[in-house]
Amino acid sequence: MKKQDQEREREAVGTGIAIGAGAGVALGVVLMNVLGQPAFLAVGIGCGMCFGAAVGLAVGQR
């Protein structure tokens, strides 16, 4: 039972990171176009991955 819970938590975290990275790319592209700095693409991806990991951990703990 514990192994299934760990697998479900890992799956939730992985899904959260993937969704967060996708949202981060979109955020980074918008920031890059609005502010005119290519470095904001990396900032957006980083923020999205962190947010996705946090959401994935929260969902995995349910």
C-alpha positions as CSV (number, residue, x, y, z in Angstrom):
1,M,0.0,0.0,0.0
2,K,2.8,2.4,0.9
3,K,4.5,1.7,-2.5
4,Q,1.3,2.6,-4.3
5,D,1.1,5.9,-2.4
6,Q,4.7,6.7,-3.2
7,E,4.0,6.0,-6.9
8,R,0.9,8.2,-6.9
9,E,2.8,11.0,-5.2
10,R,5.7,10.8,-7.8
11,E,3.2,10.8,-10.6
12,A,1.4,13.9,-9.2
13,V,4.8,15.7,-8.8
14,G,5.9,14.7,-12.3
15,T,2.6,15.9,-13.8
16,G,2.8,19.1,-11.8
17,I,6.3,19.9,-13.0
18,A,5.3,19.2,-16.6
19,I,2.3,21.4,-16.5
20,G,4.2,24.1,-14.6
21,A,7.0,24.0,-17.2
22,G,4.5,24.4,-20.0
23,A,2.9,27.3,-18.2
24,G,6.3,28.8,-17.5
25,V,7.2,28.7,-21.2
26,A,4.1,30.6,-22.0
27,L,4.8,33.1,-19.2
28,G,8.4,33.5,-20.3
29,V,7.4,34.1,-23.9
30,V,4.9,36.8,-22.8
31,L,7.5,38.5,-20.6
32,M,10.1,38.2,-23.3
33,N,7.8,39.9,-25.8
34,V,6.5,42.6,-23.5
35,L,9.8,43.5,-21.8
36,G,12.1,42.8,-24.7
37,Q,14.6,40.7,-22.8
38,P,15.3,37.1,-23.8
39,A,16.4,36.2,-20.3
40,F,12.8,36.4,-19.1
41,L,12.1,33.1,-20.9
42,A,14.4,31.3,-18.5
43,V,12.9,33.1,-15.5
44,G,9.4,32.1,-16.7
45,I,10.4,28.5,-17.1
46,G,12.0,28.4,-13.6
47,C,9.0,30.0,-12.0
48,G,6.6,27.7,-13.7
49,M,8.6,24.6,-12.7
50,C,8.8,25.7,-9.1
51,F,5.1,26.4,-9.0
52,G,4.3,23.1,-10.7
53,A,6.4,21.2,-8.3
54,A,4.7,22.9,-5.3
55,V,1.2,22.1,-6.7
56,G,2.3,18.5,-7.5
57,L,3.6,18.0,-4.0
58,A,0.3,19.4,-2.5
59,V,-1.8,17.1,-4.7
60,G,0.5,14.2,-3.9
61,Q,0.0,14.7,-0.2
62,R,-3.8,14.4,-0.4
